[in-house]
Amino acid sequence: MRHVWLIFFLMTSLLVQAQSQKHNLNDQLHSLNWDIIGTVKFELSETNELNPIYTSAIKRFENKPFELKGYLIPIKTGQKQQKFLLATLPINQCFFCGQNGVPIMIMIEMEKPVSYTEKPITVVGVLKLEQKDASYAPPISIKNARLKTT
């Protein structure tokens, strides 16, 4: 019983410490293209679907090449990723705390798998906008993407 209390105490103290760590504001990525994606608003329907409302600012890029720099957020395990989320914050930043809520994330579908990295990557591909429930999958994606090398 003594060991259980010790483990409980250690886990609690680690949790409190993790929650008290500040976000590194330098990790947040900003760009004109992220601002364009940020123009998308969402509306809750009568059937509880979260539907995207696309502005003219983003519609003009639909089905055209689009470049975006962000952090790779895997949706499946593995060192190589072909389909993943791209976000303005790294995976180690808490998405569900702070004043700004969940950061913008879009789906990336690569032509070829890429290795996982914690550093920002830049992808170039075709921007796709879909009318689907954002509660289940990102309605914005970049398809046929490839890494941009500098």
N, C-alpha and C positions, 0 to 999 in steps of 0.2 A: 504494500500500500504506500509505503514511503517513496518508492521509485515512481509510482504513478503521479504523486503530487509534485515530485521534482520535475518530471517530464512536462506536466501541465504548466508549471511555473515557467520553465524554459521556453515552451512554445508561446505562452502568453507574452512574455517579455520580448521575444523575437518579433511577434506580430505587432506589438506596440511600437517597437523600434522601426519596423518597415513602414508603418503608417505615418510616422513622424518625419521621415526623410522628405526633404524638399525636392520638388521637381527641378531639373536642370533646364532653365529656360533657354539655354544655348542649344539644346537638342531639338527644339521645335523648328521645323522647316517652314519657310514662307516663300512663296513665289506667286507670280501673276497667274500661272496655270492652276495652282491650288485655290487662289481667289476665285477663279472662274468656276471651278468645281463647287466652291462654297456658295455660289449663287443658287444652287438647287435647294428648293424648299420641300417640305413634306407635309402631306395632309392626311389626317386620319379619316377613313371612310366610315359609313354606317355599318359596314361589315368588319370593322376593326382592321382594315388593311392600311398600311402606311405607304401611300402612293407618292411618287416623286412629282414635283412640278418643275419643269425645266424652263429656264429663262432663255431669252434670245441670246444672251451672252454665251451660254454653253451650247445651244443648238447649232450655232454657226460652225462649231468644231466637230459636230457629229459626223461619223464615217470618214474622218480625215486624220492624217498623222498628228499625233499629240505626244508631247514629251513631258515627263513628270519625274521629279526627284523625290524619293521618300524612303521610308524604312520598310523592309520586307517583314511581313507578319505571316508566318506559315499557317496553313489551315489543315495540313497533314504532317505527320512525322516524317523525318528523313533529312539528310544533308542536302539533297538535290530537290529543288522546288520548281514546278512548272506552272502551277496555278496557286496564287497566294494573294493576300491583301497588301496594299501599299498604304502607308499612313504617314502623317506629319510628325508623329512621335514614335520613338523606338519602343519595342515590345516591353522593355523593362520599366517603362513609365506606366503609372496606373491610369487606365482609360476611364475608370469609373469613379474617380474622386476629383476634388478640386472644383473650381467655380465654372470651368468651361465645358464640363461634361465629356462625352465621347468625341474624340477627334474624327475628322473626315477620313474615311477609308474607302478605297475602290478596289475592285477585283482586277488582277493582272493575269493574263493568260499568255505565257511565253511561247515562242516558236520552239525553243529548246530549253531543257531544264538548266537552272542556274544554282550555284552553291549558296547555301544560307550564309548570311553575313549580318552582323549587328550594325555595320556602317551603312550610311545612306547609299542607295543605288539610283541610277537614272535609267528609265526605260522609255522607249519610243515604240509606238504602235498605233493602232486605229481606235479612236474613241467611239464607244458604243453607249447609247442611252436606251434603256428598256423601261417599259411600263410594267413593273412588277412590284409586288409587296416587299418593301425594304426591310421588313421585320425578319425576313428569311434569307435574303441575299442582296448584296449591293446592286442597285439598278444601274450603276455607272461602272464601265469596265474599259480596259485597254486590251485589245486582242491582237494576236500575231505580233506580240512585243519582242523586242530584243534589247539587250543591254547597250547603252551608249557608252562608248569608251572615250575618255578625254585625251 
